[in-house]
Amino acid sequence: MTLERTYFEIPSAAGPVVASVLTPPTGSNHPLVILATGDSPSGSDGQTWQQLTPRLLARGMAVLLFDFSGLGHSPGVYRELTLTVGCQNFDAVMEWAQAEGEHDRGRIGIVGSSYGGNVALLRAVDYPSIGAIGLKSASTFLPEGYQLQYGVELMKNWGEDGYSEEVGLNYTAVLDSLFHNTYEAASRISCPVRIVNGTADTAVPIRHARDLLRVMPNASIFEIEGADHWYAESDEWERMATNIIDFLGAHL
């Protein structure tokens, strides 16, 4: 399904965020699901978001796709992306969603993946209008995630050089993350949260997801045995997507 998207800019403290809103063809006053992507340079053009969007629309939910600074359609320098930048972008998108658009402003949901899930966990507590959050392999401690992905030697060189061509980011992405306590922020989120994680994920180890479940007051977890960060084998992606969409549909 080809999505016909009209783009607009939302000002943020970290620079303009490019977004688009898609609405179900029938009905009105729909709940709105905001998609917070991972830190892949493709951003909202990534396959996950192109496939999730029509499924959410078919369930009667409007969808707001946006790109963090330097990703996808948003201006900015990719190598300068940090959690702080992402939080500033997210705040701007949430302020827009609470004041603009034709959706039901009392029924806002979030789908956060990897980096975007980390941002959502850090900022959602300040937005009571968020009624439900679905997390796809949400990062909770980026430094360990990077080391598991890239190895100890790369981390050493990255820190010394200040930039890694393989990762594509300045080392400030690591240093900045040390000033954010994701688990503390998550422990204060009261809305229903569904955590989905593969047991073989090397970027976001299942231990991180299980600990997140332990500190959140209203969370549940769906573990996909043997799945890695990409949900690329067999029906893993389908199971992940169906679980999150069904969860949002039940709570928005």
C-alpha positions, 0 to 999 in steps of 0.5 A: 500500500502506497501512503500519500503523505503531506509533510509539514514542519513542527518547530522544536528546540533542536530545529524543525521536525518534519511530520505527516498525519494520515487519517482513516477514510471513514469516521471522525474524532479518531485516536492518534498514534504517534510513531517514534522511530529508531535512529536509522537514517531512513527514519519514517520511510523505514519498512516498519513504519510503512507497514504499521501505518496502514494497519493502524489506519484500518483499525480506526486510528489516525497516525502521525509519523515524524522524523527526529532531527537528521533522520528521514525528512527532517533537517539536521546532522545525523551524527549529532543526534542524541537523546536530548535532541530526540526529547526536544523533538518529541516534546514539540510533536506532543505539543502539536498533537495536543493543540492541533489536528482533527483527532481526539486529543484525549486519546493519544498513543505512542509506538516507540522503537529502539531509540524512539522508544527510549525517548518515549520512556523519558518524556511520556510521564509529562503528557497525561494525554498519552493513553497507551504506549507500545514499545518495540525493542525500546532502548533503555541504556544506550551505552551497553546497547552500543557495546553489545552491537559493536564490541569493546574495541570499537567503543574504545576507539569511538570514545577516543576519536569522538566519531565512529564512521561505522556507527555514524554518530559522534560519541556525544550520543553515548555521553549525553545518554549518561545524563538520562535515567530511563528506568527512573522516568519509566517508573513514573509512567502510569498509562498502560504500556506493552513491551515487545522484545526478542529474546535474542536481541543483541542491541536491546537485551531481553534483560533490559526489557524484563527490568523495565517491566519490573519498574513500571507500574502498568506494563506488560511484556510480550517476548518473542523467543529467538527474535533479534532486533529486526524481527526478520525471521518467520512470522516474528515481525507479524507477531510483534506488529499484531501484538502492539496494534491489538494493545493500542486498539484495546486502550485508545 
